[in-house]
Amino acid sequence: MTIDTFVQVCIGGLLIGGLYALVAFGLSLIYGVVRVLNFAHGTLLAVSGTAASIMFAAWQLHPALIAVVLVPVVFAFGYGFYSILLQPLARRSPFEATVGTVLVTVGALLILSDLTAKFAGATQRNIPLRFHTIEVGNIVFSTTQLYILLGIAALSIAMHLLLKRTWFGRAIRAVTQDSIGAQLCGVRSERLKAMTFAFGSSAAAVAGVLYVMSFPVDPYMGFGLTVKAFTIIVVGGIGNLPGALIAGTLLGVAEGLTGLFWKPEWASAISVILLLLILVAFPAGFAKRRR
């Protein structure tokens, strides 16, 4: 193996890891504020990616325009999903609420996957963009990969500014730290939880559009993405965007190197192995959330 091959694999790992990080950060926000483990979160990426590929094939829309169309739809879906199905469970006992949210989100995972497979087919899809190649020595990457990396960076900066510079972001951090104290200060906690759930869901939709530009998607790949998102949350910390980016990059590069040095079919299992190792060696994770 040459150094060029190693760098080429790391570039691919950086790309997929950034997409994992976007998915994980949305899930991290949902858990940090709503305290719900949304097992259907990765399925939203799969469904959004499938819808994006269908819209591109039918109307030849630019992926940015597709994202503009999908984000409000997924935001509304997430808001309604929480308000109608999850919020009533908060009135039950903690045990019943936890079991109920798991059942509801797992049920949503199965229903969304099956409905998407029925109406769009269970085959893999992508957005076949024409791209130019960029060569640096013996290292080759496409302009599409460059655009995806720039999109990940822009979205990460936008999320950071939203959480640090806006009232919505300050309210999210306040509810995460002390829900009762935030309500005493005038924050409408239940409405904010619904908006946070919707915002995290729409982040998965954007990641789905970026994902399908470079990787194939199918309706049943969502649960594996959710497991990887959980791994990133454990490593990077809840509500920690820089931690999510670092953990996602590490996971993506680890998958790429696993396929290079060992067997490609073990690349997907590496997230579960990393999760188990981290839980044993570092129960609190590598990064702790600052209060």
C-alpha positions in Angstrom: 0.0 0.0 0.0 1.3 3.4 -1.0 0.9 6.7 0.9 -1.3 8.0 -1.9 -3.8 5.1 -1.4 -3.8 5.8 2.3 -4.6 9.5 1.8 -7.3 8.6 -0.8 -9.0 6.3 1.7 -8.8 9.0 4.4 -10.4 11.5 2.1 -13.3 9.1 1.6 -13.5 8.5 5.4 -13.5 12.2 6.0 -16.4 12.7 3.6 -18.6 9.9 5.1 -17.6 10.8 8.6 -18.8 14.4 8.2 -22.2 13.1 7.0 -22.3 10.8 10.0 -21.6 13.8 12.2 -24.5 15.8 10.8 -26.9 12.9 11.5 -25.5 12.4 14.9 -25.6 16.0 16.0 -29.3 16.2 15.1 -30.0 13.1 17.2 -27.8 14.5 20.0 -29.9 17.7 20.1 -33.1 15.6 20.2 -31.9 13.5 23.1 -30.3 16.5 25.0 -33.5 18.5 25.0 -36.4 16.0 24.5 -34.7 13.0 26.2 -35.9 10.7 23.5 -33.8 8.0 21.7 -35.2 8.4 18.2 -34.4 5.0 16.5 -36.1 6.3 13.3 -33.6 9.2 13.0 -31.3 7.4 10.5 -34.3 6.3 8.5 -35.2 10.0 7.9 -31.8 10.2 6.0 -32.6 7.2 4.0 -36.1 8.4 3.1 -34.9 11.9 2.3 -32.1 10.6 0.1 -34.6 8.4 -1.7 -36.9 11.3 -2.2 -34.1 13.5 -3.4 -33.0 10.9 -6.0 -36.6 10.7 -7.3 -37.0 14.5 -7.5 -33.7 14.7 -9.4 -34.6 12.0 -11.8 -38.1 13.5 -12.5 -37.3 17.3 -12.6 -33.5 17.5 -12.8 -33.5 19.9 -9.9 -30.2 21.1 -8.3 -29.5 19.3 -5.0 -29.6 22.6 -3.2 -33.1 23.3 -4.4 -34.1 19.7 -3.5 -32.8 20.4 0.1 -34.8 23.6 0.2 -38.0 21.6 -0.7 -37.3 18.7 1.6 -36.3 20.6 4.8 -39.7 22.3 5.5 -41.5 19.0 4.8 -39.3 17.0 7.2 -39.4 19.8 9.7 -43.2 19.7 9.7 -43.2 15.9 9.9 -40.9 16.0 12.9 -42.9 18.6 14.7 -46.2 16.7 14.1 -44.5 13.4 15.0 -43.4 14.6 18.4 -46.6 16.6 19.2 -49.0 13.8 18.3 -47.1 10.6 19.2 -44.4 11.4 21.7 -45.5 14.3 23.7 -48.5 12.5 25.3 -46.1 9.8 26.6 -44.6 12.5 28.9 -47.7 12.2 31.2 -46.9 8.5 31.9 -44.4 7.1 34.4 -40.7 7.3 33.5 -40.5 3.6 32.7 -43.7 3.6 30.6 -42.5 6.8 28.8 -39.1 5.3 28.0 -40.6 2.0 26.7 -43.3 3.9 24.8 -40.8 6.2 23.0 -38.7 3.2 22.0 -41.8 1.4 20.6 -43.1 4.4 18.8 -39.7 5.3 17.1 -38.9 1.7 16.2 -42.4 1.4 14.8 -41.9 4.6 12.8 -38.6 3.1 11.5 -40.4 0.0 10.2 -43.3 1.9 8.7 -41.3 4.6 7.0 -38.9 2.0 5.5 -41.7 -0.2 4.2 -43.8 2.7 2.8 -40.7 4.0 1.0 -39.9 0.6 -0.4 -43.5 0.1 -1.6 -43.8 3.5 -3.4 -40.1 4.0 -4.5 -38.8 0.5 -4.6 -36.2 -1.2 -2.4 -33.3 -0.8 -4.8 -30.4 1.5 -4.1 -30.6 5.0 -5.6 -28.3 7.9 -6.0 -28.1 11.3 -7.7 -25.9 10.7 -10.9 -24.1 14.1 -11.1 -21.6 14.9 -13.7 -18.4 15.8 -12.0 -14.8 16.8 -12.8 -11.9 15.2 -11.2 -9.2 17.1 -9.3 -5.7 15.5 -9.2 -3.1 16.3 -6.7 -0.2 14.0 -7.5 -1.6 10.5 -7.6 -4.5 11.5 -5.4 -7.8 11.9 -7.3 -11.1 13.3 -5.9 -14.2 14.7 -7.6 -15.7 18.2 -7.4 -18.8 16.6 -6.0 -16.8 15.4 -3.0 -15.4 18.9 -2.6 -18.9 20.4 -2.7 -20.2 17.9 -0.1 -17.3 18.8 2.2 -17.9 22.5 1.7 -21.6 21.8 2.4 -20.8 20.0 5.6 -18.5 22.8 6.8 -21.1 25.5 6.0 -23.9 23.6 7.8 -21.6 23.0 10.8 -20.9 26.7 11.0 -24.5 27.6 10.6 -25.6 25.2 13.4 -22.9 26.6 15.7 -24.0 30.1 15.1 -27.6 29.1 15.6 -26.9 27.5 18.9 -24.6 30.2 20.2 -26.0 33.5 18.8 -29.8 33.1 18.6 -32.6 33.0 21.2 -33.6 29.5 19.9 -30.1 28.2 20.5 -29.8 29.7 24.0 -33.2 28.3 24.9 -32.1 24.8 23.7 -29.0 25.0 25.9 -31.1 26.3 28.8 -33.6 23.4 28.6 -30.8 20.9 28.2 -29.2 22.1 31.4 -32.3 22.8 33.6 -35.7 22.3 32.1 -37.6 23.7 35.1 -35.3 26.7 35.5 -35.8 27.5 31.8 -39.6 27.4 32.2 -39.3 29.8 35.2 -37.4 32.1 32.9 -40.2 32.1 30.3 -39.2 29.4 27.9 -42.1 27.4 26.7 -40.5 24.0 27.2 -43.0 21.7 25.4 -43.1 23.9 22.3 -39.3 24.1 22.3 -39.0 20.4 22.5 -41.2 19.9 19.5 -39.2 22.5 17.5 -35.9 20.8 18.6 -37.2 17.4 17.4 -38.2 19.0 14.1 -34.9 20.8 13.7 -32.9 17.6 14.4 -35.1 15.8 11.9 -34.5 18.4 9.2 -30.7 18.1 9.8 -31.0 14.5 8.9 -32.9 15.5 5.7 -30.0 17.8 4.6 -27.5 15.1 5.4 -29.6 12.7 3.2 -29.4 15.0 0.2 -25.6 15.3 0.6 -25.3 11.6 1.2 -27.1 10.5 -1.9 -24.9 12.8 -4.1 -22.0 10.5 -3.4 -23.3 7.2 -1.9 -26.2 5.0 -2.7 -29.2 4.8 -0.4 -32.0 2.3 0.1 -35.1 2.4 2.4 -33.7 -0.1 4.9 -30.3 1.4 5.7 -31.6 3.7 8.4 -31.1 1.6 11.5 -27.4 1.1 10.7 -27.0 4.9 10.4 -28.7 5.4 13.8 -26.3 3.0 15.5 -23.4 4.9 14.0 -25.0 8.2 15.3 -25.3 6.7 18.8 -21.6 5.8 18.6 -20.7 9.3 17.7 -22.8 10.7 20.5 -21.1 8.5 23.0 -17.6 9.5 21.8 -18.3 13.2 21.1 -20.7 14.0 23.9 -24.3 15.2 23.9 -24.9 18.5 22.2 -21.2 18.9 21.3 -20.9 19.9 17.7 -17.0 19.9 17.5 -17.0 16.6 19.3 -19.5 15.1 16.9 -17.4 16.2 13.9 -14.2 14.7 15.4 -16.0 11.5 16.4 -17.7 11.2 13.0 -14.4 11.8 11.1 -12.7 9.1 13.3 -15.5 6.6 12.6 -15.5 7.3 8.8 -11.7 7.0 8.5 -11.8 3.8 10.7 -14.4 2.3 8.3 -12.3 3.2 5.3 -9.1 1.7 6.8 -11.0 -1.4 7.9 -12.1 -2.0 4.3 -8.5 -1.3 3.1 -6.5 -3.5 5.5 -9.1 -6.2 6.3 -12.5 -6.9 4.7 -15.0 -4.3 3.3 -17.9 -6.2 4.9 -16.5 -5.5 8.4 -16.6 -1.7 7.8 -20.2 -1.4 9.0 -19.6 -3.5 12.1 -16.7 -1.2 13.2 -19.2 1.3 14.7 -20.6 -1.4 17.0 -17.2 -2.6 18.0 -16.0 1.0 18.7 -19.1 1.6 20.8 -18.5 -1.5 22.9 -14.9 -0.6 23.4 -15.7 3.0 24.4 -18.4 1.9 26.9 -16.0 -0.4 28.6 -12.8 1.8 28.6 -14.4 5.2 28.8 -17.9 5.1 30.3 -18.2 8.9 30.3 -17.0 9.2 26.7 -14.0 11.1 25.3 -15.7 14.4 25.6 -17.8 15.7 28.4 -20.5 18.3 27.8 -19.7 21.6 29.5 -22.4 23.1 31.7 
